[in-house]
């Protein structure tokens, strides 16, 4: 759980460009993601097989 929080912080700070979340980890990750104040800045793109790649956008989605 702490790893997901650290990874989100690294993504937000630009230390990493993207974050890959597996299908198996998605529900646990999502619980942490939706608690973020800047939740709408994180963009997830689903890929075949159930993995999701997240990036951090400077402009929040609507």
C-alpha positions, 0 to 999 in steps of 0.5 A: 500500500505504501508503495502505491502512495510513493509511486503516485508521489514520484509520478506527480513530482516527475521522478517517473514518467508513467506507472503501470498497474496490473489487473490484480493490483488495480482495485487496491491501487484505485482505493489509494488513487481516489483519495488523492487531492489531485485525483483528476490530474492522474490519467489512466489508459487501459491496455489489453489484458487488464493493465493500466498505465497512469501518467500525471497531467498538469491540467486536470480532466473535467 
